[in-house]
Amino acid sequence: MVDEAREKTERIIRELQELGRHEEAQHLEQALAGKIEDALLLALREACQTVLTAIEAIDPNTEMLLEELRLEIDKRLTRHPPGTPPAKP
């Protein structure tokens, strides 16, 4: 389903470029790339959280340290709206 939607979007981008509507095609390309970037950030953030949970299960004494790491991961792997600076470390 996702691949089909991506293929259709790419076809529309090509059609817009052929019609000389380069600005619209570029806007659509950026939107498509942004969605992929968001998905990758989410997947990486979830993978990190899973690893931290596994470490905590093995050694419960690391709870405070892992909570700090969780906050740092969320801060660094969360997409920020354009024009909004990320939180300072």
N, CA, C and O atoms as CSV, one atom per row, in Angstrom:
chain,resi,resn,atom,element,x,y,z
A,1,MET,N,N,0.826,-1.193,0.000
A,1,MET,CA,C,0.000,0.000,0.000
A,1,MET,C,C,0.867,1.253,0.000
A,1,MET,O,O,0.631,2.176,-0.779
A,2,VAL,N,N,1.880,1.286,0.882
A,2,VAL,CA,C,2.748,2.455,0.962
A,2,VAL,C,C,3.550,2.607,-0.322
A,2,VAL,O,O,3.713,3.715,-0.834
A,3,ASP,N,N,4.053,1.481,-0.845
A,3,ASP,CA,C,4.824,1.545,-2.083
A,3,ASP,C,C,3.972,2.045,-3.246
A,3,ASP,O,O,4.445,2.797,-4.098
A,4,GLU,N,N,2.723,1.623,-3.269
A,4,GLU,CA,C,1.813,2.056,-4.337
A,4,GLU,C,C,1.576,3.569,-4.260
A,4,GLU,O,O,1.591,4.259,-5.279
A,5,ALA,N,N,1.361,4.064,-3.062
A,5,ALA,CA,C,1.153,5.504,-2.883
A,5,ALA,C,C,2.410,6.277,-3.271
A,5,ALA,O,O,2.327,7.333,-3.897
A,6,ARG,N,N,3.566,5.751,-2.898
A,6,ARG,CA,C,4.831,6.406,-3.251
A,6,ARG,C,C,5.018,6.444,-4.765
A,6,ARG,O,O,5.411,7.469,-5.322
A,7,GLU,N,N,4.736,5.330,-5.422
A,7,GLU,CA,C,4.873,5.265,-6.886
A,7,GLU,C,C,3.940,6.266,-7.565
A,7,GLU,O,O,4.339,6.942,-8.514
A,8,LYS,N,N,2.711,6.362,-7.086
A,8,LYS,CA,C,1.758,7.315,-7.664
A,8,LYS,C,C,2.239,8.748,-7.455
A,8,LYS,O,O,2.122,9.586,-8.349
A,9,THR,N,N,2.776,9.022,-6.280
A,9,THR,CA,C,3.278,10.366,-5.992
A,9,THR,C,C,4.454,10.692,-6.893
A,9,THR,O,O,4.540,11.798,-7.425
A,10,GLU,N,N,5.356,9.744,-7.068
A,10,GLU,CA,C,6.508,9.969,-7.950
A,10,GLU,C,C,6.051,10.182,-9.393
A,10,GLU,O,O,6.636,10.992,-10.113
A,11,ARG,N,N,5.010,9.461,-9.821
A,11,ARG,CA,C,4.473,9.643,-11.171
A,11,ARG,C,C,3.890,11.051,-11.326
A,11,ARG,O,O,4.075,11.695,-12.359
A,12,ILE,N,N,3.193,11.518,-10.308
A,12,ILE,CA,C,2.629,12.871,-10.342
A,12,ILE,C,C,3.748,13.909,-10.389
A,12,ILE,O,O,3.636,14.912,-11.094
A,13,ILE,N,N,4.820,13.673,-9.646
A,13,ILE,CA,C,5.971,14.591,-9.669
A,13,ILE,C,C,6.543,14.675,-11.073
A,13,ILE,O,O,6.806,15.770,-11.570
A,14,ARG,N,N,6.740,13.526,-11.720
A,14,ARG,CA,C,7.263,13.517,-13.097
A,14,ARG,C,C,6.330,14.257,-14.053
A,14,ARG,O,O,6.780,15.011,-14.915
A,15,GLU,N,N,5.017,14.032,-13.890
A,15,GLU,CA,C,4.044,14.697,-14.753
A,15,GLU,C,C,4.081,16.213,-14.559
A,15,GLU,O,O,4.013,16.968,-15.529
A,16,LEU,N,N,4.188,16.651,-13.321
A,16,LEU,CA,C,4.288,18.087,-13.054
A,16,LEU,C,C,5.538,18.676,-13.688
A,16,LEU,O,O,5.493,19.765,-14.260
A,17,GLN,N,N,6.648,17.964,-13.590
A,17,GLN,CA,C,7.890,18.447,-14.203
A,17,GLN,C,C,7.753,18.534,-15.717
A,17,GLN,O,O,8.225,19.490,-16.332
A,18,GLU,N,N,7.107,17.535,-16.320
A,18,GLU,CA,C,6.905,17.545,-17.769
A,18,GLU,C,C,6.015,18.708,-18.198
A,18,GLU,O,O,6.162,19.234,-19.301
A,19,LEU,N,N,5.098,19.103,-17.330
A,19,LEU,CA,C,4.209,20.219,-17.635
A,19,LEU,C,C,4.855,21.574,-17.332
A,19,LEU,O,O,4.248,22.625,-17.541
A,20,GLY,N,N,6.092,21.533,-16.836
A,20,GLY,CA,C,6.793,22.776,-16.531
A,20,GLY,C,C,6.403,23.375,-15.193
A,20,GLY,O,O,6.700,24.541,-14.930
A,21,ARG,N,N,5.768,22.628,-14.371
A,21,ARG,CA,C,5.336,23.119,-13.056
A,21,ARG,C,C,6.345,22.654,-12.005
A,21,ARG,O,O,6.048,21.847,-11.124
A,22,HIS,N,N,7.548,23.203,-12.142
A,22,HIS,CA,C,8.685,22.761,-11.332
A,22,HIS,C,C,8.524,23.091,-9.846
A,22,HIS,O,O,8.935,22.308,-8.989
A,23,GLU,N,N,7.937,24.230,-9.544
A,23,GLU,CA,C,7.763,24.612,-8.143
A,23,GLU,C,C,6.836,23.627,-7.425
A,23,GLU,O,O,7.121,23.209,-6.303
A,24,GLU,N,N,5.743,23.264,-8.063
A,24,GLU,CA,C,4.804,22.318,-7.470
A,24,GLU,C,C,5.447,20.936,-7.320
A,24,GLU,O,O,5.256,20.257,-6.311
A,25,ALA,N,N,6.214,20.533,-8.340
A,25,ALA,CA,C,6.897,19.239,-8.289
A,25,ALA,C,C,7.910,19.216,-7.146
A,25,ALA,O,O,8.017,18.220,-6.430
A,26,GLN,N,N,8.644,20.296,-6.977
A,26,GLN,CA,C,9.631,20.367,-5.909
A,26,GLN,C,C,8.957,20.318,-4.537
A,26,GLN,O,O,9.441,19.652,-3.621
A,27,HIS,N,N,7.846,21.026,-4.406
A,27,HIS,CA,C,7.108,21.022,-3.140
A,27,HIS,C,C,6.645,19.605,-2.797
A,27,HIS,O,O,6.745,19.179,-1.646
A,28,LEU,N,N,6.149,18.891,-3.777
A,28,LEU,CA,C,5.678,17.526,-3.558
A,28,LEU,C,C,6.839,16.597,-3.216
A,28,LEU,O,O,6.701,15.725,-2.358
A,29,GLU,N,N,7.978,16.777,-3.878
A,29,GLU,CA,C,9.170,15.980,-3.574
A,29,GLU,C,C,9.622,16.204,-2.129
A,29,GLU,O,O,9.966,15.253,-1.426
A,30,GLN,N,N,9.619,17.455,-1.696
A,30,GLN,CA,C,10.026,17.765,-0.329
A,30,GLN,C,C,9.077,17.147,0.684
A,30,GLN,O,O,9.510,16.647,1.722
A,31,ALA,N,N,7.801,17.179,0.389
A,31,ALA,CA,C,6.815,16.579,1.297
A,31,ALA,C,C,7.025,15.071,1.391
A,31,ALA,O,O,6.939,14.493,2.475
A,32,LEU,N,N,7.298,14.442,0.265
A,32,LEU,CA,C,7.535,13.004,0.240
A,32,LEU,C,C,8.793,12.665,1.022
A,32,LEU,O,O,8.795,11.712,1.801
A,33,ALA,N,N,9.864,13.427,0.828
A,33,ALA,CA,C,11.112,13.186,1.553
A,33,ALA,C,C,10.921,13.419,3.042
A,33,ALA,O,O,11.477,12.679,3.854
A,34,GLY,N,N,10.151,14.424,3.418
A,34,GLY,CA,C,9.901,14.704,4.832
A,34,GLY,C,C,9.201,13.558,5.527
A,34,GLY,O,O,9.520,13.239,6.672
A,35,LYS,N,N,8.253,12.936,4.852
A,35,LYS,CA,C,7.524,11.812,5.453
A,35,LYS,C,C,8.472,10.632,5.689
A,35,LYS,O,O,8.376,9.951,6.710
A,36,ILE,N,N,9.378,10.396,4.751
A,36,ILE,CA,C,10.340,9.306,4.904
A,36,ILE,C,C,11.274,9.606,6.068
A,36,ILE,O,O,11.568,8.726,6.877
A,37,GLU,N,N,11.741,10.850,6.153
A,37,GLU,CA,C,12.635,11.250,7.240
A,37,GLU,C,C,11.938,11.083,8.586
A,37,GLU,O,O,12.536,10.583,9.538
A,38,ASP,N,N,10.686,11.496,8.667
A,38,ASP,CA,C,9.929,11.342,9.913
A,38,ASP,C,C,9.823,9.878,10.314
A,38,ASP,O,O,9.980,9.539,11.487
A,39,ALA,N,N,9.561,9.022,9.355
A,39,ALA,CA,C,9.416,7.597,9.634
A,39,ALA,C,C,10.739,7.000,10.113
A,39,ALA,O,O,10.756,6.172,11.024
A,40,LEU,N,N,11.847,7.422,9.500
A,40,LEU,CA,C,13.152,6.916,9.919
A,40,LEU,C,C,13.506,7.383,11.328
A,40,LEU,O,O,14.036,6.610,12.126
A,41,LEU,N,N,13.215,8.640,11.633
A,41,LEU,CA,C,13.477,9.145,12.983
A,41,LEU,C,C,12.646,8.382,14.012
A,41,LEU,O,O,13.147,8.012,15.074
A,42,LEU,N,N,11.387,8.152,13.692
A,42,LEU,CA,C,10.514,7.417,14.605
A,42,LEU,C,C,11.033,5.998,14.818
A,42,LEU,O,O,11.071,5.518,15.950
A,43,ALA,N,N,11.431,5.327,13.747
A,43,ALA,CA,C,11.932,3.954,13.861
A,43,ALA,C,C,13.209,3.904,14.692
A,43,ALA,O,O,13.379,3.009,15.520
A,44,LEU,N,N,14.107,4.863,14.474
A,44,LEU,CA,C,15.347,4.903,15.247
A,44,LEU,C,C,15.062,5.188,16.720
A,44,LEU,O,O,15.646,4.561,17.603
A,45,ARG,N,N,14.169,6.128,16.978
A,45,ARG,CA,C,13.812,6.455,18.358
A,45,ARG,C,C,13.214,5.233,19.060
A,45,ARG,O,O,13.570,4.945,20.203
A,46,GLU,N,N,12.318,4.520,18.394
A,46,GLU,CA,C,11.696,3.331,18.977
A,46,GLU,C,C,12.725,2.227,19.227
A,46,GLU,O,O,12.659,1.538,20.244
A,47,ALA,N,N,13.669,2.059,18.308
A,47,ALA,CA,C,14.713,1.043,18.484
A,47,ALA,C,C,15.581,1.374,19.702
A,47,ALA,O,O,15.919,0.491,20.491
A,48,CYS,N,N,15.931,2.635,19.844
A,48,CYS,CA,C,16.731,3.058,21.000
A,48,CYS,C,C,15.971,2.818,22.300
A,48,CYS,O,O,16.540,2.335,23.279
A,49,GLN,N,N,14.701,3.153,22.307
A,49,GLN,CA,C,13.894,2.966,23.513
A,49,GLN,C,C,13.787,1.476,23.871
A,49,GLN,O,O,13.790,1.117,25.048
A,50,THR,N,N,13.694,0.627,22.865
A,50,THR,CA,C,13.622,-0.819,23.102
A,50,THR,C,C,14.913,-1.328,23.728
A,50,THR,O,O,14.884,-2.139,24.654
A,51,VAL,N,N,16.033,-0.854,23.224
A,51,VAL,CA,C,17.331,-1.256,23.783
A,51,VAL,C,C,17.446,-0.791,25.232
A,51,VAL,O,O,17.897,-1.550,26.090
A,52,LEU,N,N,17.046,0.438,25.510
A,52,LEU,CA,C,17.114,0.948,26.877
A,52,LEU,C,C,16.222,0.140,27.820
A,52,LEU,O,O,16.600,-0.118,28.963
A,53,THR,N,N,15.057,-0.253,27.353
A,53,THR,CA,C,14.154,-1.065,28.168
A,53,THR,C,C,14.783,-2.426,28.463
A,53,THR,O,O,14.655,-2.942,29.573
A,54,ALA,N,N,15.456,-3.002,27.480
A,54,ALA,CA,C,16.130,-4.293,27.688
A,54,ALA,C,C,17.253,-4.155,28.712
A,54,ALA,O,O,17.416,-5.017,29.576
A,55,ILE,N,N,18.021,-3.083,28.620
A,55,ILE,CA,C,19.101,-2.854,29.585
A,55,ILE,C,C,18.524,-2.704,30.987
A,55,ILE,O,O,19.060,-3.253,31.949
A,56,GLU,N,N,17.440,-1.967,31.094
A,56,GLU,CA,C,16.805,-1.757,32.401
A,56,GLU,C,C,16.291,-3.082,32.984
A,56,GLU,O,O,16.350,-3.294,34.195
A,57,ALA,N,N,15.795,-3.957,32.128
A,57,ALA,CA,C,15.312,-5.253,32.599
A,57,ALA,C,C,16.464,-6.106,33.122
A,57,ALA,O,O,16.297,-6.872,34.071
A,58,ILE,N,N,17.630,-5.970,32.499
A,58,ILE,CA,C,18.801,-6.738,32.925
A,58,ILE,C,C,19.388,-6.167,34.214
A,58,ILE,O,O,19.777,-6.913,35.112
A,59,ASP,N,N,19.448,-4.829,34.297
A,59,ASP,CA,C,20.047,-4.176,35.461
A,59,ASP,C,C,19.164,-3.025,35.936
A,59,ASP,O,O,19.325,-1.892,35.483
A,60,PRO,N,N,18.245,-3.304,36.834
A,60,PRO,CA,C,17.322,-2.269,37.314
A,60,PRO,C,C,18.015,-1.076,37.987
A,60,PRO,O,O,17.415,-0.008,38.106
A,61,ASN,N,N,19.247,-1.240,38.422
A,61,ASN,CA,C,19.977,-0.152,39.083
A,61,ASN,C,C,20.312,1.000,38.126
A,61,ASN,O,O,20.712,2.076,38.568
A,62,THR,N,N,20.153,0.780,36.857
A,62,THR,CA,C,20.487,1.817,35.862
A,62,THR,C,C,19.290,2.703,35.521
A,62,THR,O,O,19.354,3.497,34.583
A,63,GLU,N,N,18.224,2.575,36.261
A,63,GLU,CA,C,16.975,3.262,35.937
A,63,GLU,C,C,17.151,4.778,35.743
A,63,GLU,O,O,16.661,5.329,34.758
A,64,MET,N,N,17.839,5.450,36.664
A,64,MET,CA,C,18.001,6.909,36.568
A,64,MET,C,C,18.815,7.303,35.338
A,64,MET,O,O,18.456,8.238,34.624
A,65,LEU,N,N,19.899,6.595,35.097
A,65,LEU,CA,C,20.740,6.884,33.931
A,65,LEU,C,C,19.953,6.661,32.643
A,65,LEU,O,O,20.030,7.470,31.719
A,66,LEU,N,N,19.212,5.584,32.582
A,66,LEU,CA,C,18.442,5.273,31.377
A,66,LEU,C,C,17.339,6.296,31.138
A,66,LEU,O,O,17.020,6.609,29.991
A,67,GLU,N,N,16.757,6.815,32.210
A,67,GLU,CA,C,15.724,7.841,32.039
A,67,GLU,C,C,16.328,9.101,31.419
A,67,GLU,O,O,15.705,9.737,30.569
A,68,GLU,N,N,17.529,9.458,31.840
A,68,GLU,CA,C,18.223,10.603,31.226
A,68,GLU,C,C,18.501,10.339,29.748
A,68,GLU,O,O,18.347,11.227,28.910
A,69,LEU,N,N,18.907,9.127,29.442
A,69,LEU,CA,C,19.159,8.766,28.040
A,69,LEU,C,C,17.871,8.810,27.221
A,69,LEU,O,O,17.879,9.262,26.075
A,70,ARG,N,N,16.775,8.350,27.795
A,70,ARG,CA,C,15.482,8.392,27.096
A,70,ARG,C,C,15.113,9.835,26.732
A,70,ARG,O,O,14.691,10.120,25.611
A,71,LEU,N,N,15.281,10.725,27.696
A,71,LEU,CA,C,14.968,12.133,27.435
A,71,LEU,C,C,15.861,12.711,26.338
A,71,LEU,O,O,15.393,13.460,25.480
A,72,GLU,N,N,17.123,12.368,26.369
A,72,GLU,CA,C,18.066,12.855,25.361
A,72,GLU,C,C,17.726,12.290,23.975
A,72,GLU,O,O,17.791,13.004,22.974
A,73,ILE,N,N,17.370,11.028,23.930
A,73,ILE,CA,C,16.976,10.409,22.656
A,73,ILE,C,C,15.740,11.100,22.094
A,73,ILE,O,O,15.694,11.437,20.911
A,74,ASP,N,N,14.743,11.310,22.942
A,74,ASP,CA,C,13.525,11.989,22.475
A,74,ASP,C,C,13.840,13.386,21.961
A,74,ASP,O,O,13.297,13.813,20.942
A,75,LYS,N,N,14.705,14.089,22.656
A,75,LYS,CA,C,15.052,15.456,22.263
A,75,LYS,C,C,15.780,15.477,20.916
A,75,LYS,O,O,15.501,16.324,20.068
A,76,ARG,N,N,16.696,14.557,20.731
A,76,ARG,CA,C,17.515,14.571,19.517
A,76,ARG,C,C,16.858,13.900,18.316
A,76,ARG,O,O,17.173,14.235,17.174
A,77,LEU,N,N,15.961,12.968,18.556
A,77,LEU,CA,C,15.357,12.219,17.454
A,77,LEU,C,C,13.905,12.592,17.211
A,77,LEU,O,O,13.142,11.802,16.654
A,78,THR,N,N,13.526,13.771,17.619
A,78,THR,CA,C,12.191,14.273,17.332
A,78,THR,C,C,12.326,15.395,16.322
A,78,THR,O,O,13.097,16.333,16.524
A,79,ARG,N,N,11.584,15.301,15.247
A,79,ARG,CA,C,11.645,16.319,14.199
A,79,ARG,C,C,11.039,17.615,14.720
A,79,ARG,O,O,9.986,17.612,15.358
A,80,HIS,N,N,11.717,18.716,14.440
A,80,HIS,CA,C,11.268,20.028,14.872
A,80,HIS,C,C,10.701,20.782,13.684
A,80,HIS,O,O,11.259,20.703,12.589
A,81,PRO,N,N,9.612,21.507,13.867
A,81,PRO,CA,C,9.044,22.276,12.762
A,81,PRO,C,C,10.058,23.268,12.198
A,81,PRO,O,O,10.890,23.778,12.948
A,82,PRO,N,N,10.009,23.552,10.900
A,82,PRO,CA,C,10.939,24.508,10.304
A,82,PRO,C,C,10.867,25.851,11.045
A,82,PRO,O,O,9.787,26.334,11.386
A,83,GLY,N,N,12.028,26.427,11.280
A,83,GLY,CA,C,12.097,27.709,11.949
A,83,GLY,C,C,12.103,27.594,13.458
A,83,GLY,O,O,12.248,28.599,14.155
A,84,THR,N,N,11.946,26.377,13.978
A,84,THR,CA,C,11.963,26.165,15.415
A,84,THR,C,C,13.268,25.470,15.772
A,84,THR,O,O,13.517,24.358,15.307
A,85,PRO,N,N,14.104,26.100,16.587
A,85,PRO,CA,C,15.357,25.430,16.944
A,85,PRO,C,C,15.112,24.265,17.888
A,85,PRO,O,O,14.209,24.320,18.722
A,86,PRO,N,N,15.918,23.202,17.761
A,86,PRO,CA,C,15.770,22.082,18.696
A,86,PRO,C,C,16.161,22.526,20.096
A,86,PRO,O,O,16.863,23.522,20.274
A,87,ALA,N,N,15.701,21.782,21.077
A,87,ALA,CA,C,16.039,22.104,22.472
A,87,ALA,C,C,17.540,21.990,22.665
A,87,ALA,O,O,18.184,21.119,22.081
A,88,LYS,N,N,18.090,22.864,23.480
A,88,LYS,CA,C,19.536,22.856,23.725
A,88,LYS,C,C,19.893,21.717,24.661
A,88,LYS,O,O,19.154,21.411,25.596
A,89,PRO,N,N,21.061,21.077,24.394
A,89,PRO,CA,C,21.475,19.953,25.237
A,89,PRO,C,C,21.824,20.389,26.647
A,89,PRO,O,O,22.191,19.557,27.477
